[in-house]
Amino acid sequence: MVFEVSQVETKPYDGQKPGTSGLRKKVKVFTQPNYLHNFVQSTFDALTAEKVRGATLVVSGDGRYFSKDAIQIIIKMSAANGVRRVWVGQNGLLSTPAVSAVIRERVGADGSKATGSFILTASHNPGGPHEDFGIKYNMENGGPAPEGITNKIYENTTTIKQYLIADLPDVDISTIGVTNFSGPEGQFDVDVFDSADDCVKLMKSIFDFESIRKLLSSPKFTFCIDALHGVGGAYAKRIFVEELGAQESSLLNCVPKEDFGGGHPDPNLTYAKELVARMGLGKSSTNVEPPEFGAALDGDADRNMILGKRFFVTPSDSVAIITANAVEAIPYFSAGLKGVARSMPTSAALDVVAKNLNLKFFEVPTGWKFFGNLMDAGMCSVCGEESFGTGSDHIREKDGIWAVLAWLSIIAYKNKENLNGGKLVTVEDIVRNHWATYGRHYYTRYDYENVDASAAKELMAHLVKMQSSIGEVNEIVKGVSANVSKVVNGDEFEYKDPVDGSISSHQGIRYFFEDGSRLIFRLSGTGSEGATIRLYIEQYEKDSSKTGRDSQEALAPLVEVALKLSKMQEFTGRSAPTVIT
């Protein structure tokens, strides 16, 4: 079929500056005339010619509302801009980590390799006609576009006057196979492929599937995974049921839906209500015995939440425990770890493990691109964020399925001698033994979502100003509780990348206490409207006799200090956070 290319006149828009999480807005914004087209053309124009003309691109996402329409638009614009072929996951579905794996691992029938991708996702945000849509561009290493590219995309959207689009019929993305077209500059192909094949192959090269299969087949061990109706459901069925032999009843909300079943696909204790109840952590008691292990994934399956029976594992503890056990329990790491890293707001649990194991350690700003730089330079093997993101250097994105398999590998390793007899070493046992060895970092995060943006900026400016009066800060601390340690200093986190030397400033406001406690305040850019203020509270306890307290109870005085210090209610009008994790 022969197609023609059209130049369409368009106007610049005052777009949101895309970060490593891409551009996120309500669906009604993306469906405005030329809005998506402007972003896509601006992206093509921001890339070098060899990354576009004759290139292979991946175009897929988490299946949220408007994704199928967006895929057809991007296919037609790719053809018009001289792209040679587009790879699409069947039904337009590919998790964000799977896209990274496809870019890095997949080789086409003609020997082609992808040089980048458009990922259609708003991550853990709700979906549907009145909810969120998002788009981001990943590079040839499988990781998010660096700031130099995202800045250029944004600049292009403010000056764009036309975009290119091909006169093509819509491609059937529900059926695996290749569709060929002939254009003014030669052939253009759309290759629809199985969404899970590359992911399954990669996971089998990392983990000992046989040992996990034995664990899942043991009558002692019960298992549940909740995909929150996101794209992770497609991978959960393929990997856990078909490859590892788990019961299909272990899968919860694993049918991907455009609106995520009307839910909020964010894997935390607030939004993963059904899993939380099944794992015995809900407010209402039940006579049904909870499973031994539970996990939730977000909409695009890059985030994860790990639960034991009536027990929550914080993401900060999760990455520390995976690191402490990786070499013994996961074949991919048997030769040792190159180094580890965490985002700045994540608790220092990983720091203690790194120090004990004599590993290189890095503290980076929030954003997976910083981990990617370290990994590309061979400096980091395992990394994590407190915002339910964990991963390794097998790809350049966080990976929810990988995190679940890592935990199952650790549980299988700890129980290799007693699956046929003896007491099961549980998730809670593993975490409490870790605390006994390394100490516990009591930790919580308060999210204030959709706050007035100007009020949020005023609050942050107030916190910076307070750092010049530590004496006044300590008067506030003293007025709250005599049991809270003194503040010794504060700063705004700045990071110099050890790989490319770039400087990232204003990455969060920190207050440090004499006993090692921390308060951190940060504005998040993951919402589609308003501002989100994140408040992180952390307290370190080395005394093993004091590591068993309830986290919210242990942190209550520090929480009160944070709210008084920031004047949260005065600035935002909020008497309580939207989410506590």
N, C-alpha and C positions, 0 to 999 in steps of 0.2 A: 504494500500500500504506500502510495506516495503522499507526502504531506508538504504543505507550504508554511512559511514562517511569517508571522505578522508582527509589526511594531505597533504597540498600543500606547497612546499618549496617556500620561498619568500625572498626578500631582504629588509633591512631597507630603509626608505627614509628620506630625510632631510625635514620633514614636518613642516608646520606652527604650532606653539604652539596654540592649541585650547583654546579659552577663554569661557566665559559663552555664547557667541554667536556661539560657535562651530568652525568648520573648514570651511572656505570659499575659494574656488578657482574657476577658469574657468572650464567649463565642460570638456574641452580637458585634463585638469590635472586629474580630477576624473576618466576619462575613460582610463587612462594609465593602463597597466596590473597590477593587484593586488593593486592599490592605495586605492580604497575604502575598499577592503578586509583587508588591513593592518590596517586601522583606526578602522574598526569594531572589528577585533580580538584584537587589542590593548585595546579597550574599555572593551571587555569581560574580558581580563586579568587584567585590572585595578580594576575590581569590586570584592567584596567578593563572595565566592562560593554560598552563599544562595541567592544572588541577580541574579544569573545566572541559576544554576542547579535547575530544577523544577519550575522556575519562570515564571511569565506572563509578557510579554513585549508588548508595543504599538509601532507600526512601521507605520508611515504615514507622510504626509507633505503638502506643499502648491501646489503640483501638477506641479511644474516646470519641464522643460525638464530633462530627465534622472531619474526622481523620480521612475517611474514604474520599470525600470531595477534595480535600487538600492534596491527597496523593495524586489524583488525576491531574490537578492543576500543576503540581511540581513535575510530573512526568512530561507534560506538554511544554513546560518552560525549559526543562532540561534538554529536550530535543532541539528546541529553538536556539539554545545557547551553545550547541555543538557537542553536548555530552554524547558519548558513544553508546553507553548502555546504562540502564537503571535496574538494580536488583530490589525486588519487593518481597517481603515475607508474605506467605499465603494469608489472604484476607487482610493484608496490610498490617499484620501483627508481628512485632519484634520488640522484646524487652530492650531497655536501654543497654544493659550489659551484653545482651545478645548482639546488638548492633556493633558494639565494640569488638566482640569476638568475630563477627562476620568480616569486618574490615581487616582484622589482623590475621584471620585464619583461612577464610574461604578463597578458593581458586576456581574461577569459572571454567566451563568446558573448553573454552578457547585459551585458557591460561591467564585470563584477566584477573586483576586484583583491584579492590575498591580503593579510591583515594580520599573518600569522605562520605558524609551522610547527612541527610536531613532527618532528624528524629522528631516525630510529632507526639509531644507529651507535655502535660503540665504537672508531671511527677505525681505527688501525693495529693494534689488539689482535686476537688470534685469535678465530675463531668456531666454533660447533658446540655440541652439547648440553651439553658439560662446560666450555665456554669462556665468552667474554664477550658481554654485550649492553649496550646503552647507549641513552639517550634524552636529547635536549636540545631546548630551545625557542628558536627564532629570531624576531626581531621584524620589524616592518613595513619596516625598512630592509634586511632580508635578513641581518642580522648577529646574533651570539649575544645572548641576553638579558643586560642589564646586571646588575651585582651587586645593585642594589636589588630586582630581580625575583627573582633566584636565591635571595637571602636570604629573601624572602617565601615562595617555594615551599617552602624547607626548613622555615621556621617552621610553615607550614600542615601539613606532613607529620607534625609532632610533636603536633598537636592535632586532626587530622581525625577526624570521627565518622561521616561518611556520604559516599557519592558517588552521582552520578546516572548512570544508564545506560538506554538505550532498548532496547526489545524489537524488535530488527531481525534479519532473516536476514543471513547473511554476504553481502557484495557480491563479485561476480566481478571481481577486479582484474587478471585476465589479458587482458581484452578492452576495447579502447578504446570509450568511450561514457559516457552519463550515466544513472544510476539515480535515479529520483524516489521520494520517500516523503512521506507526509502525517503530521504530528504534531500535538500539542495546540496548538502556536503557529504552525502553517503548514507550508509546504513545506521539505523538506530534500533536497539533492541530493548525490550522489557522482559526481564527474567523473573518469574514468580517461583519462589522456592520454599521448601519446608522450613518453617520458622524455628524448629527445635534441633534439627540435625547437627548443626555446627556446635551448638551449646552442649548437647549430650556428648559429642565426641571430645570436646575440650574438658568437660567435667570428669570423664572417664580417665583422661590423662593426668588428672590432678589427684583424685581420691581413689582409695581402695574400695571399689564398689562391692566386692565380695564380703568384706568385713561389715559394711553398712547393711548389706542384705541379710547377713546373719543376725544382726541386731534387730532389724525390723521384723524378722520372722520369729523372734523369741517371744513366748507367751508372757514373759515378764515385762516386755517393753511395749508401750502404746504410744501412738504418734498422731499428730494432727497438724495440718498446714492450711492456713487461711489466706487466699489470694485477694480477698476483698473485691472480687469480681474484676480484678485487673488482668493484665496480660500474663502475669506470673502463673495463672491457672493452667495455661497451655503447657508450660514447662513442668509444673508440678505433676500433672497427670503422666506425662511422658517419662519423667525421671523417677519419681517416687513409686508410681504404680507399675508402669510397664517395665522399667529397668530394674527397680529395687524390690519389687514384690509387695509393696504396702497395700493395704486394703483400700478400695476406692472410697469407703466410708471415712477414711482418714482425711479426705479432701473436703474443705469447707469453702464455699463461695468461689469455686475454681472454674466457673464458666465466665469468660470475659464478656463484659457488657459495656455498651457505649456510655451509660450513665453510672457505671459501677453499682448497679442495683439500687440507685438512689442514695448510696452511702458515701462516706468520705474515705477515700482509699489511702489513709495514712496509718501505718502500722504502729499505733501506740495504745496505751491503756484506755484512752478516752474513746477512740474511734473504732478499734477492733473489738467491739462489744461482744459479739457472738463467741469469738475465740476466748476472750477474757473470762466469760461465763463458763465455757466448757472446761477451761483449765483451773476452775475453782477459785478464781480471783474476783469474781463478781460480788455485788453487794448481797444478792439473794443466795441462800445456801441451797444445795441440791444433794440428793442421796446418791446420784451417779458419781462413781469414782472418776476423777479427771485423768486424762492421759499423762504419761510420764514426761512427754516433750511436746511443745507446741511452738509454732512459728507463724508469723504473718508477713506478708509482702505488700508493698505499696502498688499504686496503679501501674507504674512502668517496671516494677520488680527490681529496682536497684536498692531499695531500703528494706530492712528486715527488723522484726522484733522477735526475741527469743524468750520463751517461757518454760519453766519447769512446772511440775504439779504444784499448784498454789504458790508459785514463786516467779517473780519477775527478775530478769537479768538486764541490768542497765547496759545500753550500748557501749558505754565507757569500759565497763567490766568485761563485756563480750570480747572486744578487740584485744584486751590485755590477756584474757584467758586463752583465746585462740593463739596468740603469740607465745605464751608460756608452754603450750602443748604442741605447737605446729610441727616441730622437727620429729617428734616421736609418733604423732598420730596421722600426719598427712604426707604421703609419699613424695609429693611435689617439693616439699621443703626438707627432705631427708639429708641433703648436703649442707643445710644451715640457712640462716636468714641473712640477707645482705644489710638489712637495717629495718627500722620501723618508724612510723610517723603517725601523728594525730593532729586534728584541727585544734586551734588554740582553746576554744570553749570546752573541748572534751576533757574529762577529768584526768588527773595525772596518774591514774592506775597503770597506764602503759609505760610511763616514765620509770616507775619502780621496777617493772619487769625488765625493761631494757637495761637499766643499771645493773640489776642482778645477773643478767645473762651476757653482759658486756657487749650489747648491740649498739650500733649507730642509732641515734634517736633525733627526730626532727619535729618541731612544733611549727605548724603552718597556718595560714589564714583559712577560713572556711572557703571551700571550693576545690573540686577534685583535680583541677588542672595543676595545682601545686604538688599533689601526690604524683601526678603523671610525669612532671618534670624530673622528680627524684627517681622514679621507676625507669624512665628512658635512659637515665644516667647510670643505672645499675646500683643505686644507693638505697633502695627500699623494696622490701618484699611484702610486708603486711601493713595496712593502714586502716584508720577508722575515724568516724565522726560521731559525736554524741547524738546527732540528728538521725540515728538509726541507719547509718551507712557504714558498711564494712567491706573491705576488698583486699585484693593482692595484685601482684604484677602480672597475673595471667591475662588481664585486660587493662584498660585505662578508664574504667568507670567503677563505681561501687556495684556490688553484686549480691542481691538477696538470696538467690539460689545457692551461690557459693558459700555464703555465711551459714545457711542451714546445713549444707553438706559438711562444712567444717565442724560444726557442733556435733553432728551425728558421728563424724569420724572420731572425735574426742571421746564421746560417750562409748562408742564401740571399743576404742582402745582401752579405756578404763575398765571395761567389763569383759575383756577378751578371755579371762580365766573363769568367769562365774556366770555365763549365760545359761549353763546347764545345771548350776547349783550355786548356792550362796546368795547373798543379798545384792541387789542391783545398786551400783553406784549411780546416784541420780544427778540431775542438773543442779539441784540445791546442794548436794554433797560436793560437787566439783567447785561451785562458787564459794562455799564456806571454807573448803580446804585452801582455796586460792587466797582468801582473806587471811587465813591463819598463817600463811607463808609470807604474803606481801603486804599485809595491812589492808584496811578498807577505806575507800574514798566514798564517803556518803555524798550523794549527788542528786540534784533535782534541777529541772528546768521549768520555768514559768513562761508561757507564751501569751502575749497580749496582741490578738490579731485584729486587723482592720481598724487600727487606731488612726486618728486624724494625723496626717503626715507632718503638719507644722508643729503640733503638740509633741509628737515623738522627737522631732529635732530639738525643740526647746528642752525637753527632758535630758537628752544626751548632752547638750551644751551645759546644762546645770551640773551634770555629773563631772564633766571635764573641769569646770570651774572649781568644784569642791576639792579636786585633787591638789589644789594649791594651798588648801587649809586642812592638813591632816589632823591638826589639833581640834578643829571644829568637828571633823568627821568622828573623831574618837569621843567627843562629848555626846554625839548622837548614839554611838555604840554603847557607851556607858549608861545612857538613859534607857536603853532597851533591856540590857541584861549584863550583869556582872560576870556571867559565865562566858561571854563572847570575848575572844582575844582582841588585842589592839591591832588597828590597821597600821602597817609600817610604811607602805607606800602605794602609789597607784600610777597607772600610765595608760596611754592608748597604744594598743599592740601594733607594731610595725615589723615587717618581715623582709629580709633581704634574701632572695632566692639564691641558694648556693650553686645552682646550675647556670642560670642565665644572668644573675646579678641584678635582676629587676627588684624594685622596691614597691611594697604594698603597704600603704599607710592607712590610718584610721580604721583598723580592722576590729575594733572592740575596745570598750573601756573596762579596765581591770583595777580591782582593789585587792591588795595582798595583806593577809593577816599574819601576826607573829607566829601562830601555830601551824602555818601552811594552808589555812583556809583561803578560799578565793571567792570574790563576787565579780561577775562579768556581765556587762550590758552590751547588747548588740542589736543593730537594726538589720532585719532580714529582708532580702529581696525576693523571697520565694512565693509571695502572694500575688494576686492579680489586681488588687486594688487596696488603697490605704497603705498603712505601714504596719509591720509586725515588730514589736519589741520583744526580744528574748532576754530573759534574766536567768543566769546560771549560778547555782549556789553549790559550793563544794567544801567538805571538811574531811581531813585525813585523820584516821585513827589507827595507830600502830598496835595498841594493846588488844591482844586477841580476845580478852575477856569482855571487851566493849564493842566488838564488831557485829553483834547480833541485834542491835536496836532497830526499831522501825525508822526508815530513812526520813520520813516527813517529821517525825517526832524529834529525831536527833538534830535536824536542820532548822526547826521552828524559830529559834532565836536569831539565826543568821538571816532567815527569810524576812523577819520583822525589821532587822537592820537594813536590808536591801530596800524594802518598801519605804521606810522612813527616809533613808538617805536619798533615794531617787525622787521622792515626792510623787510616787506613781499615781495615786488617786487624784492629787491636785492637778497634775499635768494632763492626765488622760481621761479622768472621770470614771476610771475602772476600779471597782472595789474588789474584783477577783480576776484571775487570769482566764483566758479562753480554754487553755489546755495546761495540765500539769503532767510532766513525765519524770 
